[in-house]
Amino acid sequence: MSQGNGTPKVKANVASGNLLRQIQVIDGVAGIVGTAYTEDLIGKVQTVYSPADAKAKGYTEAAEPFLFYAINEFYQELGGSQELWILGTEDTMTMKDALTSTNEEGVKKLLNVSNGRVNLVGVCRKPDATYVSPAGFLDKDVQDAVLASKALGQYQQSINKPVRFLIEGRIKDAAVAPSFEPKSAENTFAGVVLGGSRNDGSASVALVLARACKYPAHVKIGDGQNGALSITEAYIGDDKVEEILVEKLDKFTDDGFITLHTREGAAGYYFSVDKMAGTDDFRTLVHGRLIDKAQRISTATDTPFLESSVRMTADGKLNDADAAYLEEVTRTQLLANMSGQISGAQVLVPVEQDLINTNTLEKQIQIQPLGYMTWIVLNMGLTQTL
């Protein structure tokens, strides 16, 4: 500080912009849980930032072909450097086992090590040679994994570290009609990815993760304004996507799969609707990501108020001014941190709460999402005059 001058005096420097506490919430931090072969990498959680960094940490094509491919597909689509959390699992660990909430060596381990930082997890697998799935369109493990993941999703939500899962829709027999419709699972914490860049029945989970992390939470993975995906070939089973009947692709989407398709007048491949495995308000990935972000922001905003006090009226109600302040502080943070991502936010603190006896304050928080043009109807015809 420089020395003052003139007669003795007090000088005050008044700063602005301190009332709105900065809340740090990152829209997309991805994790991949998949088959590993190197003993040192099985059960180990690591963070990588680029393909070169991944190689340096042991995820080479020779040693870890499965994860190597997934990691490279992620960064190819991402087009830059970003943190990616990796957990290698035994080739005998099913996706169901990996997503079971009581399994401390599965997805839960990655979430715990990242301290909840990861909010999008892709789960994929290359089974060992002895593994045999029952007959059907999908590997039975896919359905089992979707159902098993609900408890883990609910748990993460309960501790204010919400997450969404993207499960590899491994195809067993593409000639058989699907018997499992993901939307019937009523678990919108999870989505099933169908199709990818290989013709071996696998699915490009890492591609979905990358497209989601590449853009903010409100942007759909199939947004045409962001152009085609980076892959040059796309398959569902061993069929090229462009050779599959549109009615069949429509059925996959209606059943609740996240799949690939082509678009009239546009080159390349795009994701279809970002369907999740259920029919509630969070039946699309974008809605789930938005509510997850809102939860993290609201939690961070209200944490400093824990064990603090508010005034009560003579009849045991919350003071109107204090209730209004608590409403506004959350609403302001939501609008500041989700500007352009939502249409609006509403926060209500009911004054008729028995805070004296319960010591529990309830807030009602609602966010209004943007509208999305998933389907566009053109009403056309000829006219005699204009």
N, C-alpha and C positions, 0 to 999 in steps of 0.2 A: 504494500500500500504506500502511495506517495505521501509526502508530508503536506499538510494543509497550509493555508496562508491567511493573512488578514487577522482580524480580531478573533478571539476565541468564540467558537460556535459549535453547535451540533448540526451535522448534515445527515439527512436520512435518504437512503436510496430505496425507492419503492419499486418492487418488481411485480410484474403481472404474469398470470398463467400458472400460478401455484395451487389454485383451488381444485383443479381437476387432476387428481393423482394418476400418474401414468400406470396403465395396466398392460403387462406384457403377455399377449396371447398370440401364438403363431398358428396360422390356419392349418397347415399341413406338415406333420412330421411323421415319416413313414418307417415302418419296420417290416422285415421279411423273416418269417419262420419257415425253414425248409430243410430238406435232406442234406446232410453233410457226411463226409467220409473220413476226414482227417480226425484222429482221436483228440487232438488238442482243440479242435474247433467245435466238436460235438458238445453241446451244453454250455458253450461260451457265448456271451453277449458282447458284441463289438459294434463300434460306430465307424463307418467309413464315409468318405466325402467325395470320392471319385473312383472310377475304375482302376486307376493307377494305385490309389491308396488301398483299395480292396485287394489287389494283387500282392501288395507289400505286406498285407496282414494275413496272407495265406489263401485267399480265394482265387486261385489260379485255375486256368482251364484244365490243366492236367490233374491237379489234386482235388478240385471241387467243381466238376463240370456243371452240376445242376445249379448251384448257387451262383457260379460264375456267369452263366447265361442270364439268370434272373437279374443280377446286379447290373450287367451290361445293358440289358433291355431297359432297365429303370433309367440309367443315366443317358442312354441314347435318346429316349423320349423327353427326359427332363431338359437336356441341352445345356447343362451347367453343373456346378458343384453344389451339393447340399448334403446335409447329414442323413444317413440311412442306417438304421439299427438292424443288425443281423443276429439271428440265433440259429445255429445249426442243430439239427435233431437226428437221431438214429433213423436209419431207413426202415426200421421196424415200428417206429412211432407213427400211428395213424393221425390224420388231421383231427379226428374226434378227440384222441388222447391229448393232442397238443392244445386244444381249445377247452379242455375240461378245467373248470375253475379250481379244482383241488389239486391239479397237477403243477407242482412247483418247478418243474423242469420244462414246461411248455411255454405257451404265449404269456402266461402270467409272469414268468421269470423275466421275459423281455420288458414287460410293462413295469415291473418292480424296479429293475435295474435302471430304466430310463426315468424312474420316479414320476411316471405318468406323462412324461413329455411326449411320448409317441401317442398319436391319436388316430392313426390309420395303420392297420396291420394286415399284411397279405400272408396267407397260409397256403403252402403248396408242398408237394411231396413227390418223390421218385421212389416207389415201393421197392423192397428187396425182391429178389427173384422168386422167393417162395410164396409171395402174397398172391392170393386169388380172390377176386371180388365176385359176389353172386351175379348171375346173369342180369342184364338190364342196360338201359341207355347210359346211366351214370354209374361210376364206382359207388357202391353203397356207403362208403366212407364220407362222401360229400353230404348226403342227407344227414348222416349221424353227426357230422361236424357242425352243420347248421343248427341242429337241435341242441347240441351240447354247448354251443357258444353263448346261448342266451343268458345262462347264469353268470358267466364271466362278464358279459356286457352290463348286466344289471349291477353286479358288484362294483365295477369301475365307475358306473354312474353314481352309485351310492357314496363313493368316496371323492366325488367331484373331480374325477380324472377320466371323463368319458372317452370311449373309443369305438370305432367302427371296424368290422372285420370283412375282409374280402377273401373268399374261400375259392380255391381252384376247383372248377367244375370238371373233374377228370372224367373223360368219356370211356366207358367200357365197350359199348357196342353201338356205333352210330346208326346202324340199320334198324334198331329197335326204337319204338316211340317212347319218349320219356314218361315214366310213371310218377315221378316226383316233381311237383310244382313248388318252387321255392316260396312263392307267395302264400302257400298254405301253411308254412311253418310258423307264421306269426312271430317272427324274430327279426325286427328291423335293425338290430345291431349288426346283422350279417347280410352280405350279398354274395351271390354265386356267379363267378366269372366263367363264361362259356366261350371257348374259342381262343385262338392265339396265333403266334407266328410260326408254329410247327404243326406238322400234319400227323402227330402221334397221339392225339387225344388229350394232350395237355392244354392248359389255359394260361394266358399271359397275365397273371395277377400283377406282376411288377409293372406292366404297362398301364394298368388302371391306377396303381399307386402313383406312378410318375405324373400321369395326366391330372390327377387330383391335386398333387402337391405343387404342380407347376403353376397353378392359378389359385386365386382366393377361394374361400369356402363356398361362396355363392355361385361360383361358375360351374356349370354342369360339365361332366367329362365328355359329353358329346356336342358341346357348343360349336356350331359350324363356323363362328367368327374366329375361332382359333386354329382353323385349318385341319388337315388330315393328320392321322397318326403317323409316326415315324417308320412303322413297319412297311415292308414292300410286298409281303405276302401274308394272307390271313386265312386260317382254316378253322372249321368246326369239325372235329374228328379228322378224317382224311379228305374232306371235301373243301374245295376253295369257296370262300364266302360268296364271291361273285357268281358262282355256279349253283348256289342253293336257291330254291324257289322263295320268292318274297313272302309267300304265305307261311312257309316253314319258319322263316326268320321272325315274322310277326308273332307266330305261336310261341317261340322261345321268349320273346319279350313279354307277351301277355302272361306267360307262366311265371314270370318273375326273375328271369335270368338277365345278367348284364352281358350283352353279346356284341358282336361286330356286324357292320353292314356297309354297303356302298350307297352313295347318294347321287340322284340324277343331276347331271351337269357339273359334278365335282369329282376330281380325281382322288384316288386313295381310299383309305378305310377310316371309318368313324365308329365310335361307340354308339350303341342304341340308347334307349332310356336307362338311366342309372338306377335300375330297380333294386330294391332290397327285399329280403325274404319275409314279407308281411304286407298287410293292407292298412296299417294305421297311418297317422299323420306323417310318420317318418319312413314312408314306403319308397322314397327316393333318397339316394345318398346325399344329395345337396341339402335336403331338409334336415337330415340327421346331423350333418356337419354344422349347420347353422345353429341348431339348438344346443349342440355340444359347445360351440364357441360362446354362445350366450350364457351357458351354465358356468363356464370357466371365468368369464368376465364378471358375472354377478357374484360368484363366490369370492373372487379376489377383491371386489368392491366392498362386500359386507364383512369380510374377515376382520378388518380393523375395528369394527363395532362390537365384536364379541366382548361380553362382560361390561359393556358400557351401559348407560342408563338413558331413559327418556322420561319426560314428565307425564303424569297421569291426571285426569280430571277428577272432580269430587265423586262422580258416579262410576269411577273405575275404568274409564276409557282412556285410550292414548290421546295425548295432546294433539290437536289438529295440526298445529304448525310442525311439531316433531315428526308426525306421520308423513306430512307433505315433504319434509326435507328428506326423509329416508326413501321416499318414492323417487324424488328428483335426482338424488345422487346416483341411484342405479340406472335410471333412465338415461341420464346424461352420459354415463360411461358406455352404455350399450350403443347409443347413437354415435358417440365419438369413435368407438372402436369398430363399429360395424357400418360406418357411413358408406353408402352406396351398395351395401350388401343386403339390406333389408328395406322394406317400405316404411316401417315404423316400429315403435316399441311402446308398450303400455305397462306401467308398474302401479300396483295398488297395495297399500298397507291399510287394511281395515282397522278402524279405530276401536271397534268392539272386540278387543282381545283381552283375555284375563292374564295380562303379563305379570301382574303381582304374584299370582299363585303358580303360574306355569313357568315363568322365566323363559318363555318361548315366543319369539316374534315370527309371524308368518307374512311373507310377501307373495303376491300373485304377479307373476311376470309373464307377459305374452309378447312374442315378436311376430310381426307380419312379414312374411317372405315376399320376394319379388314374384312376378308372374312369369312363367316360362312358356315359350312357343314350341312345345313338343310336336304338335300337329298344327298345320296351317291349311285352312280350307279356302280355296279360290272359287268364288261363284262367278262363272263366266258365261258369256253368250254374245250374240250379235245384236246390234241395235240399228234402227233406221236413222236416228239422229244422235248427235253428240252435244 
